[in-house]
Each structure stands twice: as structure tokens, then as C-alpha cells.
Amino acid sequence: MDSPSWAHQDGSLWTVRVKAVPGSSRTRIQGALGDHLKVQVAAPPEGGKANAAIRELLATHFGVPHSSVELQSGSTSPRKVFRITGGRLPTDSD
């Protein structure tokens, strides 16, 4: 399976580009938005709350513990890069 445009896999390490939309009515992965994964979170963009919510959502999506998800860049920007150790992208059959 090829990686989507918003993710890059190097062995067991994933690099995921995220477009964050904090303060949304619900927390969910919206889908691809160009070369980013659009992620909506109900958490506000204050005190790292939105980043923590995105981290938890990505951990669930990739099937890894939240400790395997690290914010690499973009802590105060809507465009972020997360590194995920292990896990896999869910398929349509998941």
C-alpha cells in the first residue's frame, strides 16, 4: 500500500503532516487536505490542549500508545508535523 500524500513512512517511523482545526464541534479526522491530514479537535488552542487532543487522535488512528506520538514541529501553528513510532494506517476494512 502506498502512503498518502500527508504521511511518509521510513521503516517503523511515520511522519504525518497535520492541518489542525481546534475548537471544533467534535474531534475527528476530516481527511486529506492537499498534502496535510485535516484534523478537527474540540479542544481549544490554549496551553497545548489541542496538540494533546491531536496526539491522542493520531495514536488511536495508528493503533499505538500516545507515548509513540510526538509533535515534531508547529506547536503554535495550524500546520504541524507529528512523528509516530510503529503503528499502521487503517485500511478500509478496519
C-alpha angles and dihedrals in degrees: 000000000000119000116249118250092259095056136057124193124204108176106302093343122095125193111201126189112211133192103205124209106187124189093037123153090252142009115252147123105260097191140249119342106183107297094343134077109237109225124184119200130182091216117101122246091250130112094354093297095129092046090052091049091050090048091054092046093050091047090055093044093051095038096240134121114267088248087069092062118079130179104233100179143349101053092160098027128085087231110071140169121218127189117213123192114210125342131100139243112263116246127220088262093058 
